[in-house]
Amino acid sequence: MQKKKERFYAGIMMLIKVRMPILIKVKGYTRVRNGKIEKVHSYYRIVKGR
């Protein structure tokens, strides 16, 4: 019975580690919207990863 609990907890730990969000910095750029040029500031994007 003890072995099953250890495996269960190990499986939960693996799922938590795999599903951690990662922040990636996106550099600022310019884009055209409705015929106007606008600046987009740098920002952080969340990516699901390991």
C-alpha positions in Angstrom: 0.0 0.0 0.0 2.9 2.4 0.8 4.4 1.9 -2.7 1.2 3.1 -4.4 1.0 6.3 -2.4 4.7 7.1 -3.2 4.0 6.6 -6.9 0.8 8.7 -6.7 2.7 11.6 -5.1 5.5 11.3 -7.6 2.9 11.5 -10.4 1.4 14.6 -9.0 4.8 16.2 -8.7 5.6 15.4 -12.3 2.3 17.0 -13.4 3.0 20.2 -11.4 6.5 20.5 -12.9 5.3 20.0 -16.4 2.5 22.5 -16.3 4.4 25.5 -14.9 3.9 28.7 -17.0 7.0 30.2 -18.5 7.4 33.9 -19.1 8.9 34.9 -22.5 9.8 38.5 -23.2 8.5 39.9 -26.5 10.4 42.8 -28.0 8.7 46.0 -28.9 7.6 46.5 -32.5 5.5 48.7 -34.7 2.3 47.6 -36.5 -0.2 49.1 -38.9 -3.8 49.2 -37.7 -6.6 51.0 -39.6 -4.0 52.7 -41.7 -2.1 54.2 -38.7 1.3 53.1 -37.4 1.3 52.4 -33.7 4.1 51.3 -31.4 3.7 48.2 -29.3 5.8 48.1 -26.2 7.7 45.1 -25.0 5.8 42.7 -22.8 5.9 39.2 -21.2 3.9 36.4 -22.7 2.9 33.3 -20.8 3.8 30.0 -22.5 2.8 26.6 -21.1 5.9 24.4 -21.0 8.0 22.0 -19.0 
